[in-house]
Each structure stands twice: as C-alpha cells, then as structure tokens.
C-alpha cells in the first residue's frame, strides 16, 4: 500500500493513504495549503513529499 506525507525542515506529517488527503492536512504542520477555489496545492518553501510502500 502506498502512503504519502509532507515533511518540512522542522516537522513531519502523518501518513495518508492518498495524495489528496495528505495535501488537505498539510497546513497542520505548515507544509502548504490546498486552495479550495482552484483545487491546487501550494507547498511552502523547503517542503517535500515522502512516498512509501508499506506491505498490506
């Protein structure tokens, strides 16, 4: 199962089962925000996405 999370220089987010959900909660750690009008994700500087494959 593939999971996603955002990482900033000082914090790491929780693992989420899909990218959209990780983007929706990225603002909780200061990684960026999901623009509700356009549906685009805006990442803050030095934010990166981490993708991992976990066994089912």
C-alpha positions as CSV (number, residue, x, y, z in Angstrom):
1,X,0.0,0.0,0.0
2,X,1.4,3.4,-1.0
3,X,1.2,6.2,1.6
4,X,2.1,9.9,1.4
5,X,3.2,12.6,3.9
6,X,4.7,16.0,3.8
7,X,7.9,17.0,5.5
8,X,9.2,20.4,6.5
9,X,12.6,21.2,7.9
10,X,11.1,21.0,11.5
11,X,8.1,18.7,11.3
12,X,6.8,15.5,9.6
13,X,3.2,14.9,8.9
14,X,1.1,11.8,9.4
15,X,1.0,9.1,6.7
16,X,-2.1,9.2,4.5
17,X,-3.4,6.6,2.0
18,X,-3.7,9.1,-0.9
19,X,-2.1,12.3,-2.0
20,X,-5.2,14.5,-1.9
21,X,-5.7,13.7,1.8
22,X,-2.1,14.4,2.6
23,X,-2.5,17.8,0.8
24,X,-5.7,18.6,2.7
25,X,-3.9,18.2,6.1
26,X,-0.5,19.7,5.1
27,X,-1.4,23.0,6.7
28,X,-1.4,21.3,10.1
29,X,2.4,21.1,10.0
30,X,3.0,24.3,8.0
31,X,3.8,22.4,4.8
32,X,1.4,24.3,2.5
33,X,-2.3,24.6,1.8
34,X,-5.0,23.3,-0.6
35,X,-6.6,26.2,-2.5
36,X,-10.3,25.3,-2.3
37,X,-11.3,27.5,-5.3
38,X,-8.8,26.0,-7.8
39,X,-8.1,22.7,-6.1
40,X,-4.4,23.3,-6.4
41,X,-1.9,22.5,-3.7
42,X,0.5,25.3,-2.8
43,X,3.6,24.0,-0.9
44,X,5.7,26.3,1.2
45,X,9.4,26.6,0.7
46,X,11.5,23.7,1.8
47,X,8.5,21.3,1.9
48,X,8.9,17.9,0.3
49,X,6.7,14.9,-0.2
50,X,7.6,11.5,1.0
51,X,6.1,8.4,-0.6
52,X,6.5,4.9,0.9
53,X,5.2,1.5,0.1
54,X,4.0,-0.5,3.1
55,X,3.0,-4.2,3.0
56,X,-0.7,-4.7,3.1
